[in-house]
Every structure is written in structure tokens, then in C-alpha cells.
């Protein structure tokens, strides 16, 4: 009678019996970095076990896909693995996502998609997602806003042609203008500040002011719009009573505005 394996037991598993999990957040692997890791593994072996679940056909990879791929390149036939048959599908996804976030091994768009999936799995608010992964609410909101990017721009971000700072700014720009600004970032090697200035300048040209509105109110509207990355309208009567209106195009954009004004959900 075979002994039942305890959850969390480390074993040497044949590499050809392992397959990546269907919910893996990571999709991109740098070829040069893999070769470098493979060389290290040839020299010193796999230092940290990967994480697997037992399946009828073999083993499902939950965390450590980069180590598994590099071990194949290094010519290993087995790899040390932590067997976690106690995990549900959702728990397995969270484990893999957290490991990748801690190692900072995901691209910005992979991080955004992973956080969105986590929120959907457990019906979590941005602050609750942050608590699950040990990050701030602002961190979660900023990444989820990247899902507003046009596909062409998202691809440039994933490939490293556009930095995360640029991507955060572009996420607040209408989709129709994102590709044009992305092209300017690459052609003119714009800094994040340079991009913000171009967007602000373009917005100033398009602003139509109501007749009679004082210039200081107009300037305030422009500055608030630049800061919040959303259209802003300010109005007040002679007594000082008035209103401030902020227009947003999606709930993610609203979350970005709330984060910038310091609102934290309880």
C-alpha cells in the first residue's frame, strides 16, 4: 500500500511530466535571461523548488515556470518541486501571482491582467486586492488602469519599448490618441514629464472656455484636469458658492481620480 504524500512535500520530479498551469499570469520570458539562468543551474543546480499539483497526466506547474524552462535548457531530467495538492484552482492562481509579483517577473500588462483576474475570482475591491498581495490600493489601481490602453500600446509596454511611467499617463488619454503619443515617446525619446507636457499643451488648444469666465478659474480647470487626467469644470457665484465637476469614462478611471485625491476605501 503506497504512502499518502503530505501537502508541501519536496520531491525530484521528471521534467517531461510537468506542464504549465492554464491560469499562469506570466506569458513572456526573456531569452537572454533564460540562458543566463540555465548556465547558473548547470553550475549550481536549482536552488529554489518549483511548485506543482498532481494531475492524472502528470504535474501542473503553479509557480516557477522560468526555473522549469531554464532547467530544460540546462539539460536536467528532474527538478526539485514542492507538491501542493491541497490547493484549489483559485488558491493555486493566487500563489503563482504573488510569487511572480514578489520576484517582479511579470510585464506591466501581465501584472494588470493578473490583478484583474484576482479581483474577479473573489469579487474584490482594489483595496482588498492590495491586501491579498501585500501592495497598496494605489499600486493596484494604477496597474488596472493599464487595461484601458489600446492593444498596440499595450504590446509596446509589454515589449519594453514604453516604460511603466509613460503607460500610466497614456492610460488617462482617449484611446484614439494613445497610439500617436506612443509613437512620439519612441521617436523623440520623451521622458514621462515631457509626455505630460505634450498632452497638457494639446488639451489647452482644445479647451473652449465659456464667455465671461475669469482667467484664474480657467487656469484652475486646466491644472486640475492635468493633475487628475480627466476633464474638470469649476463654477462659483459671487458669494463663493459653487461646484467642482470631474468627468470620468470608466470605473477604473474613477479609481485613479480617487487615488490622486487621497481617498482610501474603508
C-alpha positions as CSV (number, residue, x, y, z in Angstrom):
1,X,0.0,0.0,0.0
2,X,1.6,3.3,-1.1
3,X,2.1,6.0,1.5
4,X,0.0,9.1,1.0
5,X,2.1,12.2,0.2
6,X,1.8,15.1,2.6
7,X,0.9,18.5,1.3
8,X,4.1,20.6,0.8
9,X,6.5,17.7,0.4
10,X,9.5,18.4,-1.8
11,X,10.4,15.7,-4.4
12,X,12.5,15.4,-7.5
13,X,10.0,15.3,-10.4
14,X,10.8,14.3,-14.0
15,X,10.8,17.5,-16.1
16,X,8.9,15.9,-19.0
17,X,5.9,15.1,-16.7
18,X,5.3,18.8,-15.9
19,X,3.0,21.2,-17.8
20,X,2.4,24.9,-17.1
21,X,-0.9,25.7,-15.4
22,X,-3.7,27.2,-17.5
23,X,-4.0,30.2,-15.2
24,X,-0.4,31.2,-15.2
25,X,-0.1,35.1,-15.2
26,X,3.3,35.1,-16.9
27,X,3.4,34.8,-20.7
28,X,6.7,36.5,-21.7
29,X,10.2,35.1,-20.9
30,X,13.3,36.9,-21.9
31,X,15.5,34.6,-23.9
32,X,18.8,36.1,-22.7
33,X,17.7,35.9,-19.1
34,X,16.7,32.3,-19.5
35,X,20.1,31.4,-21.0
36,X,21.8,33.1,-18.1
37,X,19.7,31.2,-15.5
38,X,20.3,27.9,-17.4
39,X,24.0,28.5,-17.1
40,X,23.7,29.1,-13.4
41,X,21.6,25.9,-13.0
42,X,24.2,23.9,-14.8
43,X,26.8,25.2,-12.4
44,X,24.9,25.1,-9.1
45,X,21.6,23.3,-9.7
46,X,18.0,24.6,-8.9
47,X,18.3,26.4,-5.6
48,X,14.6,27.0,-5.0
49,X,12.0,24.3,-5.7
50,X,9.1,25.0,-8.2
51,X,5.5,24.4,-7.0
52,X,3.3,21.7,-8.6
53,X,0.0,20.0,-8.2
54,X,-0.6,16.3,-9.1
55,X,-2.8,15.6,-12.1
56,X,-3.8,12.4,-13.9
57,X,-1.5,13.2,-16.8
58,X,1.4,14.3,-14.6
59,X,2.0,17.6,-12.8
60,X,0.6,21.1,-13.2
61,X,3.1,23.9,-12.7
62,X,1.8,26.5,-10.3
63,X,4.9,28.6,-9.7
64,X,8.5,28.6,-11.0
65,X,7.9,28.4,-14.8
66,X,11.1,30.3,-15.5
67,X,13.2,27.9,-13.4
68,X,11.5,24.9,-15.1
69,X,12.2,26.3,-18.6
70,X,15.8,27.1,-17.7
71,X,16.3,23.6,-16.2
72,X,15.2,22.1,-19.5
73,X,17.8,24.3,-21.4
74,X,20.4,23.2,-18.8
75,X,19.7,19.5,-19.7
76,X,18.2,18.4,-16.4
77,X,16.0,15.4,-16.3
78,X,14.5,16.1,-12.9
79,X,13.7,19.2,-10.9
80,X,13.0,19.7,-7.1
81,X,9.4,20.6,-6.6
82,X,7.0,21.4,-3.7
83,X,3.9,19.4,-4.2
84,X,0.7,21.3,-3.2
85,X,-2.2,19.0,-3.8
86,X,-4.1,20.9,-1.1
87,X,-4.7,24.0,-3.2
88,X,-7.9,24.8,-5.0
89,X,-7.8,26.3,-8.5
90,X,-8.3,29.9,-7.2
91,X,-5.7,29.4,-4.4
92,X,-3.2,28.0,-6.9
93,X,-3.7,31.1,-9.1
94,X,-3.1,33.4,-6.2
95,X,0.0,31.6,-5.1
96,X,1.5,31.9,-8.6
97,X,0.5,35.5,-9.0
98,X,2.0,36.5,-5.6
99,X,5.3,34.7,-6.4
100,X,5.6,36.5,-9.7
101,X,4.8,39.9,-8.2
102,X,7.4,39.4,-5.4
103,X,10.0,38.5,-8.0
104,X,8.9,41.3,-10.2
105,X,9.0,38.9,-13.1
106,X,5.7,39.9,-14.8
107,X,5.4,42.5,-17.5
108,X,3.2,45.5,-16.6
109,X,0.3,44.1,-18.8
110,X,0.7,40.7,-17.3
111,X,0.5,42.3,-13.8
112,X,-2.6,44.2,-14.8
113,X,-4.3,41.1,-16.2
114,X,-3.4,39.0,-13.1
115,X,-4.7,41.6,-10.7
116,X,-8.0,41.8,-12.7
117,X,-8.3,38.0,-12.6
118,X,-7.7,38.0,-8.9
119,X,-10.4,40.6,-8.3
120,X,-12.9,38.7,-10.5
121,X,-12.2,35.4,-8.8
122,X,-13.0,36.7,-5.3
123,X,-15.2,39.8,-6.1
124,X,-12.6,42.1,-4.5
125,X,-12.3,45.9,-4.5
126,X,-9.0,47.4,-5.3
127,X,-8.0,47.9,-1.7
128,X,-8.9,44.2,-1.0
129,X,-6.8,43.0,-3.9
130,X,-3.9,45.1,-2.4
131,X,-4.3,43.4,0.9
132,X,-4.2,39.9,-0.7
133,X,-0.9,40.6,-2.4
134,X,0.8,42.9,0.1
135,X,0.6,46.0,-2.1
136,X,-1.1,49.4,-1.7
137,X,-4.5,50.3,-3.2
138,X,-2.8,52.9,-5.4
139,X,-0.5,50.2,-6.8
140,X,-3.5,48.0,-7.8
141,X,-5.4,50.9,-9.3
142,X,-2.5,52.2,-11.3
143,X,-1.9,48.8,-12.9
144,X,-5.6,48.1,-13.5
145,X,-5.8,51.4,-15.4
146,X,-3.3,50.0,-17.9
147,X,-6.2,47.8,-19.2
148,X,-7.5,51.0,-20.8
149,X,-4.6,51.0,-23.2
150,X,-5.1,50.4,-26.9
151,X,-3.8,46.9,-27.9
152,X,-1.0,48.4,-29.9
153,X,0.2,50.4,-27.0
154,X,-0.2,47.5,-24.6
155,X,2.1,45.5,-26.8
156,X,4.8,48.2,-26.8
157,X,4.6,48.3,-23.0
158,X,5.0,44.5,-22.7
159,X,8.0,44.6,-25.1
160,X,9.7,47.3,-23.0
161,X,9.5,50.0,-25.7
162,X,7.4,52.2,-23.4
163,X,8.1,52.4,-19.7
164,X,5.5,51.9,-17.0
165,X,5.6,55.6,-16.1
166,X,4.6,56.5,-19.7
167,X,2.0,53.8,-19.7
168,X,0.3,55.2,-16.6
169,X,0.0,58.6,-18.3
170,X,-1.3,57.1,-21.6
171,X,-4.0,55.2,-19.8
172,X,-5.7,58.5,-19.0
173,X,-5.7,59.6,-22.6
174,X,-8.5,58.8,-25.0
175,X,-7.8,55.5,-26.9
176,X,-7.9,57.3,-30.2
177,X,-4.8,59.4,-29.2
178,X,-2.8,56.8,-27.4
179,X,-1.0,55.3,-30.5
180,X,0.1,58.8,-31.7
181,X,1.5,59.7,-28.3
182,X,3.2,56.3,-28.0
183,X,4.9,56.9,-31.4
184,X,6.1,60.3,-30.1
185,X,7.5,58.7,-27.0
186,X,9.6,56.3,-29.0
187,X,10.6,58.7,-31.9
188,X,11.5,61.7,-29.6
189,X,12.6,59.6,-26.6
190,X,10.2,61.6,-24.4
191,X,10.5,61.5,-20.6
192,X,7.3,61.0,-18.6
193,X,7.3,64.7,-17.8
194,X,7.9,65.5,-21.5
195,X,4.9,63.3,-22.4
196,X,2.7,65.0,-19.7
197,X,3.7,68.4,-21.1
198,X,2.7,67.5,-24.7
199,X,-0.6,66.1,-23.5
200,X,-1.3,69.3,-21.5
201,X,-0.4,71.5,-24.4
202,X,-2.7,69.6,-26.7
203,X,-5.5,69.8,-24.2
204,X,-5.1,73.6,-23.8
205,X,-5.6,74.0,-27.6
206,X,-8.8,72.1,-27.5
207,X,-10.4,73.8,-24.4
208,X,-13.3,76.0,-25.2
209,X,-14.0,78.5,-22.4
210,X,-17.4,79.9,-21.7
211,X,-17.6,83.7,-22.3
212,X,-17.0,85.8,-19.3
213,X,-15.3,83.1,-17.2
214,X,-12.4,84.6,-15.3
215,X,-8.9,83.6,-16.4
216,X,-8.0,82.3,-13.0
217,X,-10.9,79.9,-13.0
218,X,-9.9,78.8,-16.5
219,X,-6.3,78.1,-15.3
220,X,-7.6,76.2,-12.3
221,X,-9.7,74.0,-14.5
222,X,-6.7,73.3,-16.8
223,X,-4.4,72.5,-13.8
224,X,-6.9,70.2,-12.2
225,X,-7.6,68.4,-15.5
226,X,-3.8,67.8,-15.9
227,X,-3.4,66.6,-12.3
228,X,-6.4,64.2,-12.4
229,X,-6.1,63.3,-16.1
230,X,-9.9,63.9,-16.5
231,X,-12.0,66.9,-17.8
232,X,-12.7,69.3,-14.9
233,X,-15.3,72.1,-14.6
234,X,-15.3,74.7,-11.8
235,X,-18.0,77.2,-11.3
236,X,-18.9,79.6,-8.4
237,X,-21.2,82.6,-7.8
238,X,-20.1,85.9,-6.3
239,X,-20.8,84.6,-2.8
240,X,-18.3,81.8,-3.4
241,X,-20.8,79.0,-3.6
242,X,-20.3,76.7,-6.5
243,X,-19.4,73.2,-7.7
244,X,-16.5,71.2,-9.0
245,X,-17.3,68.6,-11.6
246,X,-14.9,65.8,-12.7
247,X,-15.8,63.7,-15.8
248,X,-14.6,60.1,-16.0
249,X,-15.1,57.4,-18.7
250,X,-14.8,54.2,-16.7
251,X,-14.8,52.9,-13.1
252,X,-11.0,52.3,-13.4
253,X,-10.5,55.9,-14.3
254,X,-12.7,56.9,-11.4
255,X,-10.4,54.8,-9.1
256,X,-7.4,56.7,-10.5
257,X,-9.0,60.0,-9.6
258,X,-9.9,58.9,-6.1
259,X,-6.3,57.7,-5.6
260,X,-4.9,61.0,-6.7
261,X,-7.1,63.0,-4.2
262,X,-6.1,60.6,-1.4
263,X,-9.4,58.8,-0.9
264,X,-8.9,55.4,0.7
265,X,-11.9,53.0,0.8
266,X,-12.8,51.6,4.2
